[in-house]
Amino acid sequence: MRHLVFLILPLLAACKGPGYRNPGDSEDLRLAIEDENIASRVRIALGQDPETAPYGSIRVQCVEGKVELAGVVDRGAVKRRAEEVTLQCAGVRRVRNRINVPGASDPR
């Protein structure tokens, strides 16, 4: 386990994206790993759902249990379904759905 921590820390330090945390203590590391686990569960669920699976380009990020979805789909129903699927995943506290539907009059 100790070797795994030394392998993960440089990777986390290199990924200074939104919500970056300094992995200086074990609690920060635990939270970062949990966020990645949540994001992975969401990606898997979206890939298994018949309505969202064809849209493999939906991007998923998670910070403190808050998931952000981004990408482009061709129907508002797919955008809404992606949010529904995400909310059903363990650990998800909130969803920010930034999926774009070109030409749609309803931004939701």
LOKE-63437 format. One record per residue: x, y, z of N, C-alpha, C in turn; residue in three letters. Coordinates in steps of 0.001 Angstrom, whole numbers, padded with zeros to 6 digits, always signed. Layout:
N
XYZXYZXYZALA;...
# end
This chain:
108
+000822-001198+000000+000000+000000+000000+000860+001254+000000MET;+001946+001205+000763+002822+002366+000856+003396+002740-000512ARG;+003732+001737-001320+004274+001996-002653+003224+002645-003543HIS;+001973+002258-003375+000892+002839-004153+000774+004337-003886LEU;+000902+004746-002637+000831+006166-002282+001924+006941-002995VAL;+003136+006409-003038+004233+007109-003697+004050+007170-005210PHE;+003294+006241-005765+002999+006292-007192+001875+007267-007496LEU;+000911+007383-006604-000250+008231-006847+000050+009707-006607ILE;+000848+010029-005603+001105+011430-005265+001638+012250-006443LEU;+002638+011774-007185+003102+012574-008322+002028+012742-009387PRO;+001190+011728-009566+000106+011848-010545-000890+012914-010119LEU;-001239+012926-008846-002163+013944-008353-001561+015335-008471LEU;-000285+015460-008184+000379+016763-008270+000401+017270-009706ALA;+000474+016360-010663+000510+016747-012074-000861+017148-012597ALA;-001917+016789-011915-003292+017047-012362-003879+018228-011600CYS;-003322+019370-011773-003780+020536-011012-004964+021195-011716LYS;-006020+020431-011898-007235+020945-012522-008177+021515-011484GLY;-009446+021740-011882-010434+022277-010946-010541+021404-009713PRO;-010551+022022-008570-010715+021290-007335-009451+020607-006852GLY;-008312+020980-007410-007057+020352-007001-006835+020524-005505TYR;-006436+019446-004862-006090+019499-003443-004628+019115-003291ARG;-003951+019735-002362-002593+019343-002047-002647+018001-001321ASN;-002097+016956-001908-002202+015632-001286-001208+015450-000141PRO;-001077+016475+000693-000100+016451+001763-000433+015531+002905GLY;-001691+015297+003174-001999+014387+004266-002893+013255+003770ASP;-003009+012247+004584-003723+011052+004160-005207+011308+003938SER;-005794+012268+004655-007220+012582+004451-007439+013186+003061GLU;-006547+014087+002638-006649+014653+001301-006515+013563+000245ASP;-005581+012668+000458-005385+011572-000482-006612+010673-000523LEU;-007182+010378+000635-008378+009539+000696-009533+010193-000065ARG;-009707+011513+000117-010781+012222-000576-010558+012246-002086LEU;-009319+012446-002499-009005+012457-003931-009278+011098-004548ALA;-008929+010039-003862-009180+008682-004371-010680+008413-004413ILE;-011402+008841-003385-012858+008652-003370-013517+009410-004519GLU;-013068+010644-004788-013616+011400-005919-013364+010671-007235ASP;-012175+010119-007394-011882+009384-008629-012725+008116-008721GLU;-012962+007462-007598-013836+006282-007592-015259+006654-007991ASN;-015764+007770-007477-017109+008232-007848-017162+008522-009341ILE;-016174+009252-009850-016139+009573-011281-016093+008301-012118ALA;-015344+007310-011678-015273+006039-012407-016618+005331-012410SER;-017312+005336-011258-018641+004715-011199-019603+005405-012160ARG;-019525+006733-012223-020397+007480-013129-020071+007139-014578VAL;-018790+007122-014929-018399+006789-016309-018901+005396-016700ARG;-018762+004442-015788-019223+003077-016064-020739+003061-016248ILE;-021464+003743-015347-022927+003770-015432-023394+004420-016735ALA;-022752+005520-017120-023118+006176-018382-022825+005270-019577LEU;-021733+004523-019487-021370+003603-020574-022273+002389-020671GLY;-022953+002049-019582-023842+000888-019576-025298+001245-019842GLN;-025649+002516-019697-027028+002926-019929-027295+002989-021432ASP;-028367+002336-021905-028628+002298-023353-028798+003676-023993PRO;-029291+004635-023240-029525+005958-023809-028265+006816-023854GLU;-027372+006651-022872-026177+007497-022818-024926+006812-023369THR;-024939+005495-023476-023751+004756-023925-023214+005217-025280ALA;-024066+005548-026256-023518+005989-027541-022729+007294-027472PRO;-022834+008005-026356-022161+009293-026206-020957+009134-025294TYR;-020003+008378-025726-018806+008113-024938-017952+009339-024698GLY;-018313+010449-025309-017514+011669-025149-017975+012520-023961SER;-018949+012043-023186-019363+012797-021999-018229+012745-020984ILE;-017750+013931-020601-016650+014020-019638-017208+014113-018228ARG;-016519+013478-017290-016961+013416-015895-015814+013851-014993VAL;-016087+014817-014116-015131+015222-013089-015863+015226-011754GLN;-015148+014905-010694-015752+014880-009377-014829+015546-008365CYS;-015389+016450-007571-014669+017109-006484-015593+017116-005271VAL;-015156+016461-004214-015916+016383-002965-017331+015860-003181GLU;-017468+014880-004058-018765+014261-004311-019655+015034-005263GLY;-019182+016192-005721-019949+017000-006672-019436+016682-008076LYS;-020325+016160-008905-019944+015693-010235-020319+016735-011279VAL;-019391+016980-012194-019664+017860-013328-019626+017017-014595GLU;-020695+017134-015381-020787+016459-016678-020586+017503-017764LEU;-019853+017153-018803-019627+018076-019914-019526+017265-021196ALA;-019767+017918-022306-019699+017263-023604-020831+017746-024486GLY;-021072+017016-025554-022110+017377-026518-022945+016147-026821VAL;-024269+016322-026787-025211+015275-027200-026200+015903-028171VAL;-026962+015081-028868-027857+015638-029885-029306+015816-029430ASP;-029633+015387-028199-031010+015519-027717-031018+015894-026238ARG;-031969+016756-025874-032132+017150-024484-032452+015969-023586GLY;-033160+014970-024129-033512+013788-023340-032255+013031-022903ALA;-031245+013011-023740-029986+012328-023398-029264+013106-022301VAL;-029279+014423-022397-028661+015261-021373-029320+015011-020015LYS;-030646+014996-020001-031375+014751-018748-031116+013340-018227ARG;-031064+012359-019131-030814+010978-018713-029422+010848-018094ARG;-028436+011520-018660-027079+011474-018109-027077+011983-016665ALA;-027849+013016-016396-027940+013545-015030-028632+012540-014108GLU;-029712+011922-014595-030432+010920-013792-029526+009742-013436GLU;-028801+009246-014423-027895+008110-014206-026822+008489-013189VAL;-026286+009690-013325-025236+010161-012416-025742+010235-010982THR;-026936+010760-010793-027498+010899-009448-027741+009551-008769LEU;-027872+008496-009547-028098+007159-008990-026801+006491-008519GLN;-025672+007080-008840-024384+006476-008486-024023+006778-007029CYS;-023478+005777-006364-023085+005913-004960-022043+007013-004793ALA;-022245+007851-003789-021287+008893-003449-021548+010234-004088GLY;-022430+010291-005100-022713+011552-005786-023595+012414-004891VAL;-023104+013616-004576-023860+014539-003727-024643+015548-004551ARG;-024081+015938-005687-024723+016941-006531-024185+016800-007950ARG;-024974+017245-008935-024557+017173-010338-024670+018555-010970VAL;-023615+018948-011629-023639+020149-012472-023584+019659-013905ARG;-024689+019818-014601-024814+019277-015956-024496+020368-016972ASN;-023292+020302-017519-022844+021278-018522-022814+020657-019910ARG;-023565+019589-020093-023650+018951-021413-024377+019908-022352ILE;-023833+020071-023543-024390+020975-024539-025233+020196-025548ASN;-026385+020788-025895-027245+020243-026947-027339+021328-028023VAL;-026519+021233-029078-026515+022275-030099-027908+022470-030716PRO;-028281+023728-030839-029554+024054-031465-030757+023921-030558GLY;-030570+023468-029336-031704+023318-028431-032075+024669-027850ALA;-033387+024957-027817-033840+026232-027255-033876+026173-025724SER;-034049+024965-025171-034085+024800-023723-032683+024474-023237ASP;-032024+025377-022477-030651+025116-022058-030534+023956-021081PRO;-031615+023515-020472-031586+022394-019530-031343+021151-020322ARG;
# end
